[in-house]
Structures are given as C-alpha cells and as structure tokens.
C-alpha cells in the first residue's frame, strides 16, 4: 500500500490527462481520415493507437486506486478527480468512435 502526496497525485493526474488527451486527438484524426476516405487500415491504426493511450491512462489511475484502497485517509486532489473524469469521458468517446467507424467504414 502506498500513500501519495498531493504533489505526486497531481503529477500522476497530469499524466492521465495527457494520455487521455492524446487518445482524443487520435480519435479525431480517425474521424478525419474517414471523412477523407483514407481507408479502413489507416482509420484502424489511429483507433489502435488511441486505445493504447487510453489504456496507459487507465493503468495509471488503477495503480493509484489499488495503492490507496486500504488507506483510511487517502490524499485527494481536485486535479486527480478531473483526471478521472477526463479519462472516463474520453474512454466513452473512444468506445463510440470504434463502433461507429467500424459500422460506417466496413459496410
């Protein structure tokens, strides 16, 4: 079990936000590729790269949660809460993009 200082938690939060933001950028690039008829292979590569980014963000969040689950008074920062919200929002965007693009680009 680990305890995090507010500074450490904020640093991890920024990493989560950056990975999630990179995911969103790649999702947008996948949609742009679809609009430009770039082909399913290119779209799929963008989505695969996006999935890697969101997975890394999720891994960081999960590590913090696992490390602090037994802590009676865990450190909590607004930035970490924001990072979790960002992660889950963009994860939902990726899920919808993967399914929507597959539906419209492979039929």
TORPA-4810 file (N, C-alpha, C, O; in nm, 3 decimals):
<nodes>
NODE_1_0.084_-0.118_0.000_0.000_0.000_0.000_0.089_0.124_0.000_0.181_0.136_0.080_X
NODE_2_0.060_0.216_-0.089_0.137_0.339_-0.098_0.050_0.458_-0.060_-0.072_0.457_-0.076_X
NODE_3_0.115_0.559_-0.011_0.048_0.685_0.012_0.111_0.786_-0.081_0.232_0.785_-0.103_X
NODE_4_0.029_0.874_-0.134_0.076_0.976_-0.228_0.062_1.112_-0.164_-0.035_1.140_-0.094_X
NODE_5_0.161_1.196_-0.190_0.146_1.336_-0.152_0.054_1.402_-0.255_0.030_1.346_-0.362_X
NODE_6_0.004_1.518_-0.222_-0.080_1.591_-0.316_-0.003_1.621_-0.445_-0.058_1.614_-0.554_X
NODE_7_0.124_1.655_-0.432_0.206_1.684_-0.549_0.222_1.560_-0.637_0.209_1.567_-0.759_X
NODE_8_0.250_1.446_-0.575_0.264_1.321_-0.653_0.134_1.285_-0.723_0.134_1.243_-0.839_X
NODE_9_0.023_1.302_-0.652_-0.106_1.271_-0.710_-0.138_1.365_-0.827_-0.193_1.322_-0.928_X
NODE_10_-0.103_1.491_-0.812_-0.124_1.587_-0.921_-0.037_1.555_-1.042_-0.080_1.572_-1.156_X
NODE_11_0.085_1.511_-1.018_0.173_1.472_-1.129_0.115_1.351_-1.203_0.116_1.348_-1.326_X
NODE_12_0.066_1.254_-1.130_0.002_1.139_-1.193_-0.125_1.182_-1.267_-0.154_1.132_-1.376_X
NODE_13_-0.199_1.273_-1.208_-0.320_1.324_-1.272_-0.288_1.388_-1.406_-0.361_1.368_-1.504_X
NODE_14_-0.181_1.465_-1.411_-0.142_1.529_-1.537_-0.104_1.424_-1.642_-0.134_1.441_-1.760_X
NODE_15_-0.038_1.318_-1.600_-0.003_1.210_-1.695_-0.130_1.144_-1.749_-0.139_1.115_-1.868_X
NODE_16_-0.227_1.122_-1.662_-0.355_1.064_-1.704_-0.423_1.155_-1.804_-0.471_1.110_-1.908_X
NODE_17_-0.428_1.283_-1.774_-0.492_1.381_-1.862_-0.421_1.387_-1.997_-0.487_1.394_-2.101_X
NODE_18_-0.289_1.385_-1.996_-0.213_1.390_-2.122_-0.238_1.266_-2.208_-0.258_1.278_-2.329_X
NODE_19_-0.235_1.148_-2.148_-0.261_1.026_-2.224_-0.404_1.025_-2.279_-0.428_0.989_-2.394_X
NODE_20_-0.498_1.066_-2.196_-0.637_1.071_-2.241_-0.654_1.175_-2.352_-0.727_1.151_-2.449_X
NODE_21_-0.588_1.288_-2.338_-0.594_1.391_-2.442_-0.534_1.343_-2.574_-0.586_1.374_-2.681_X
NODE_22_-0.424_1.269_-2.565_-0.365_1.211_-2.686_-0.463_1.114_-2.751_-0.474_1.108_-2.874_X
NODE_23_-0.535_1.039_-2.669_-0.636_0.948_-2.721_-0.742_1.025_-2.797_-0.779_0.987_-2.909_X
NODE_24_-0.791_1.133_-2.738_-0.895_1.214_-2.805_-0.844_1.268_-2.938_-0.918_1.268_-3.037_X
NODE_25_-0.721_1.312_-2.942_-0.663_1.363_-3.067_-0.663_1.253_-3.173_-0.698_1.278_-3.288_X
NODE_26_-0.623_1.133_-3.135_-0.620_1.022_-3.230_-0.760_0.983_-3.276_-0.779_0.947_-3.393_X
NODE_27_-0.857_0.989_-3.188_-0.996_0.962_-3.226_-1.041_1.065_-3.330_-1.103_1.030_-3.431_X
NODE_28_-1.010_1.190_-3.306_-1.045_1.295_-3.402_-0.975_1.272_-3.536_-1.034_1.292_-3.641_X
NODE_29_-0.850_1.230_-3.531_-0.777_1.201_-3.655_-0.840_1.083_-3.729_-0.842_1.081_-3.852_X
NODE_30_-0.890_0.986_-3.655_-0.958_0.872_-3.719_-1.084_0.918_-3.790_-1.112_0.874_-3.902_X
NODE_31_-1.161_1.006_-3.727_-1.280_1.060_-3.793_-1.242_1.141_-3.916_-1.309_1.133_-4.020_X
NODE_32_-1.136_1.219_-3.905_-1.092_1.297_-4.022_-1.048_1.204_-4.135_-1.078_1.230_-4.252_X
NODE_33_-0.980_1.098_-4.102_-0.938_1.001_-4.203_-1.060_0.939_-4.271_-1.059_0.916_-4.392_X
NODE_34_-1.163_0.912_-4.193_-1.286_0.856_-4.251_-1.352_0.957_-4.344_-1.399_0.921_-4.452_X
NODE_35_-1.356_1.081_-4.304_-1.415_1.186_-4.388_-1.340_1.201_-4.520_-1.399_1.233_-4.623_X
NODE_36_-1.211_1.178_-4.515_-1.126_1.193_-4.634_-1.109_1.061_-4.710_-1.025_1.052_-4.799_X
NODE_37_-1.188_0.961_-4.675_-1.182_0.830_-4.741_-1.041_0.773_-4.746_-0.995_0.724_-4.849_X
NODE_38_-0.972_0.780_-4.633_-0.833_0.731_-4.626_-0.824_0.579_-4.622_-0.717_0.523_-4.645_X
NODE_39_-0.932_0.512_-4.595_-0.930_0.367_-4.591_-0.933_0.314_-4.449_-0.886_0.378_-4.355_X
NODE_40_-0.990_0.196_-4.436_-1.011_0.135_-4.305_-0.879_0.106_-4.234_-0.873_0.119_-4.111_X
NODE_41_-0.775_0.068_-4.306_-0.647_0.037_-4.241_-0.591_0.157_-4.166_-0.545_0.144_-4.053_X
NODE_42_-0.596_0.274_-4.227_-0.545_0.395_-4.161_-0.632_0.434_-4.043_-0.582_0.472_-3.937_X
NODE_43_-0.763_0.423_-4.061_-0.857_0.455_-3.952_-0.833_0.361_-3.834_-0.826_0.403_-3.719_X
NODE_44_-0.820_0.233_-3.865_-0.799_0.132_-3.763_-0.668_0.154_-3.687_-0.662_0.132_-3.566_X
NODE_45_-0.563_0.197_-3.756_-0.435_0.226_-3.690_-0.451_0.341_-3.590_-0.399_0.334_-3.479_X
NODE_46_-0.524_0.445_-3.630_-0.548_0.558_-3.539_-0.623_0.511_-3.414_-0.590_0.548_-3.302_X
NODE_47_-0.725_0.428_-3.436_-0.803_0.378_-3.323_-0.721_0.287_-3.234_-0.736_0.290_-3.111_X
NODE_48_-0.636_0.206_-3.293_-0.548_0.118_-3.214_-0.452_0.201_-3.129_-0.431_0.170_-3.012_X
NODE_49_-0.394_0.305_-3.188_-0.305_0.394_-3.113_-0.381_0.467_-3.003_-0.329_0.487_-2.893_X
NODE_50_-0.503_0.507_-3.033_-0.587_0.573_-2.932_-0.614_0.478_-2.816_-0.610_0.519_-2.700_X
NODE_51_-0.643_0.353_-2.846_-0.670_0.253_-2.743_-0.548_0.235_-2.653_-0.562_0.218_-2.532_X
NODE_52_-0.428_0.238_-2.711_-0.306_0.227_-2.631_-0.293_0.344_-2.534_-0.256_0.326_-2.418_X
NODE_53_-0.325_0.465_-2.581_-0.315_0.584_-2.496_-0.413_0.577_-2.380_-0.377_0.605_-2.266_X
NODE_54_-0.538_0.540_-2.409_-0.637_0.537_-2.301_-0.607_0.424_-2.204_-0.636_0.435_-2.085_X
NODE_55_-0.549_0.316_-2.254_-0.511_0.204_-2.167_-0.401_0.247_-2.071_-0.403_0.208_-1.954_X
NODE_56_-0.306_0.326_-2.119_-0.200_0.376_-2.030_-0.258_0.470_-1.925_-0.219_0.463_-1.808_X
NODE_57_-0.349_0.557_-1.963_-0.413_0.646_-1.866_-0.488_0.564_-1.762_-0.481_0.592_-1.642_X
NODE_58_-0.558_0.463_-1.807_-0.634_0.378_-1.715_-0.542_0.300_-1.623_-0.572_0.283_-1.505_X
NODE_59_-0.429_0.254_-1.675_-0.330_0.182_-1.592_-0.281_0.271_-1.477_-0.268_0.225_-1.364_X
NODE_60_-0.252_0.398_-1.509_-0.205_0.490_-1.405_-0.312_0.512_-1.298_-0.283_0.510_-1.179_X
NODE_61_-0.435_0.532_-1.342_-0.544_0.551_-1.246_-0.562_0.427_-1.159_-0.577_0.438_-1.037_X
NODE_62_-0.560_0.311_-1.221_-0.580_0.186_-1.147_-0.471_0.165_-1.044_-0.498_0.118_-0.933_X
NODE_63_-0.347_0.199_-1.079_-0.236_0.185_-0.984_-0.261_0.269_-0.860_-0.242_0.223_-0.748_X
NODE_64_-0.304_0.394_-0.880_-0.331_0.481_-0.766_-0.444_0.422_-0.682_-0.435_0.418_-0.559_X
NODE_65_-0.550_0.377_-0.747_-0.662_0.322_-0.673_-0.622_0.198_-0.594_-0.660_0.182_-0.478_X
NODE_66_-0.545_0.111_-0.657_-0.500_-0.011_-0.588_-0.406_0.022_-0.473_-0.411_-0.040_-0.366_X
NODE_67_-0.320_0.120_-0.495_-0.223_0.157_-0.391_-0.290_0.221_-0.270_-0.237_0.213_-0.159_X
NODE_68_-0.403_0.285_-0.289_-0.463_0.362_-0.180_-0.593_0.301_-0.126_-0.657_0.361_-0.039_X
NODE_69_-0.632_0.186_-0.176_-0.762_0.130_-0.140_-0.775_0.104_0.012_-0.884_0.117_0.067_X
NODE_70_-0.668_0.070_0.076_-0.675_0.040_0.220_-0.635_0.159_0.308_-0.630_0.147_0.430_X
NODE_71_-0.607_0.271_0.247_-0.567_0.389_0.322_-0.690_0.452_0.387_-0.787_0.484_0.317_X
NODE_72_-0.688_0.469_0.517_-0.804_0.525_0.588_-0.831_0.670_0.551_-0.947_0.714_0.552_X
NODE_73_-0.727_0.744_0.519_-0.743_0.885_0.483_-0.660_0.914_0.359_-0.556_0.979_0.368_X
NODE_74_-0.705_0.867_0.243_-0.626_0.888_0.121_-0.619_1.035_0.082_-0.711_1.112_0.109_X
NODE_75_-0.509_1.070_0.019_-0.495_1.205_-0.035_-0.587_1.216_-0.154_-0.597_1.123_-0.235_X
NODE_76_-0.655_1.328_-0.167_-0.746_1.352_-0.278_-0.723_1.494_-0.328_-0.719_1.588_-0.249_X
NODE_77_-0.710_1.510_-0.458_-0.695_1.644_-0.514_-0.799_1.665_-0.622_-0.845_1.569_-0.685_X
NODE_78_-0.836_1.788_-0.643_-0.932_1.822_-0.749_-0.877_1.783_-0.886_-0.952_1.742_-0.973_X
NODE_79_-0.746_1.797_-0.904_-0.687_1.763_-1.033_-0.699_1.613_-1.061_-0.723_1.574_-1.175_X
NODE_80_-0.683_1.530_-0.958_-0.698_1.387_-0.980_-0.843_1.352_-1.012_-0.869_1.267_-1.096_X
NODE_81_-0.936_1.417_-0.945_-1.078_1.397_-0.977_-1.105_1.438_-1.121_-1.176_1.368_-1.193_X
NODE_82_-1.050_1.550_-1.162_-1.065_1.595_-1.300_-1.003_1.495_-1.397_-1.060_1.468_-1.503_X
NODE_83_-0.889_1.440_-1.362_-0.823_1.340_-1.448_-0.911_1.217_-1.464_-0.922_1.163_-1.574_X
NODE_84_-0.972_1.172_-1.356_-1.060_1.056_-1.365_-1.180_1.086_-1.454_-1.220_1.002_-1.534_X
NODE_85_-1.236_1.203_-1.440_-1.349_1.243_-1.523_-1.308_1.249_-1.671_-1.380_1.202_-1.758_X
NODE_86_-1.193_1.308_-1.696_-1.142_1.318_-1.833_-1.120_1.179_-1.891_-1.160_1.151_-2.004_X
NODE_87_-1.057_1.093_-1.815_-1.031_0.956_-1.859_-1.159_0.885_-1.898_-1.167_0.826_-2.006_X
NODE_88_-1.259_0.889_-1.813_-1.382_0.816_-1.841_-1.461_0.877_-1.956_-1.522_0.805_-2.034_X
NODE_89_-1.459_1.008_-1.968_-1.528_1.073_-2.079_-1.464_1.034_-2.212_-1.534_0.996_-2.306_X
NODE_90_-1.333_1.042_-2.219_-1.264_1.010_-2.344_-1.269_0.860_-2.372_-1.272_0.819_-2.488_X
NODE_91_-1.269_0.778_-2.269_-1.286_0.635_-2.289_-1.421_0.607_-2.357_-1.430_0.523_-2.446_X
NODE_92_-1.524_0.677_-2.314_-1.655_0.662_-2.377_-1.653_0.711_-2.521_-1.713_0.648_-2.609_X
NODE_93_-1.584_0.822_-2.546_-1.573_0.872_-2.683_-1.503_0.769_-2.771_-1.545_0.746_-2.885_X
NODE_94_-1.398_0.708_-2.720_-1.326_0.607_-2.798_-1.415_0.487_-2.827_-1.418_0.439_-2.940_X
NODE_95_-1.486_0.440_-2.729_-1.578_0.327_-2.748_-1.679_0.358_-2.859_-1.701_0.276_-2.948_X
NODE_96_-1.739_0.475_-2.852_-1.836_0.513_-2.955_-1.771_0.528_-3.092_-1.828_0.486_-3.193_X
NODE_97_-1.652_0.586_-3.096_-1.582_0.605_-3.223_-1.545_0.471_-3.285_-1.565_0.451_-3.405_X
NODE_98_-1.493_0.380_-3.205_-1.455_0.248_-3.258_-1.576_0.180_-3.323_-1.566_0.127_-3.434_X
NODE_99_-1.686_0.181_-3.253_-1.805_0.113_-3.304_-1.870_0.187_-3.421_-1.915_0.123_-3.516_X
NODE_100_-1.875_0.318_-3.415_-1.934_0.396_-3.523_-1.851_0.386_-3.650_-1.905_0.362_-3.758_X
NODE_101_-1.722_0.404_-3.637_-1.636_0.398_-3.756_-1.634_0.259_-3.818_-1.631_0.245_-3.941_X
NODE_102_-1.635_0.157_-3.735_-1.641_0.022_-3.791_-1.771_0.002_-3.868_-1.773_-0.058_-3.975_X
NODE_103_-1.879_0.052_-3.812_-2.010_0.036_-3.874_-2.016_0.108_-4.010_-2.068_0.052_-4.107_X
NODE_104_-1.964_0.230_-4.015_-1.978_0.307_-4.140_-1.866_0.282_-4.241_-1.883_0.307_-4.360_X
NODE_105_-1.753_0.233_-4.194_-1.638_0.218_-4.285_-1.617_0.076_-4.336_-1.538_0.055_-4.428_X
NODE_106_-1.684_-0.020_-4.278_-1.661_-0.158_-4.323_-1.783_-0.219_-4.391_-1.784_-0.338_-4.421_X
NODE_107_-1.882_-0.140_-4.413_-2.005_-0.191_-4.481_-2.006_-0.153_-4.626_-2.099_-0.187_-4.698_X
</nodes>
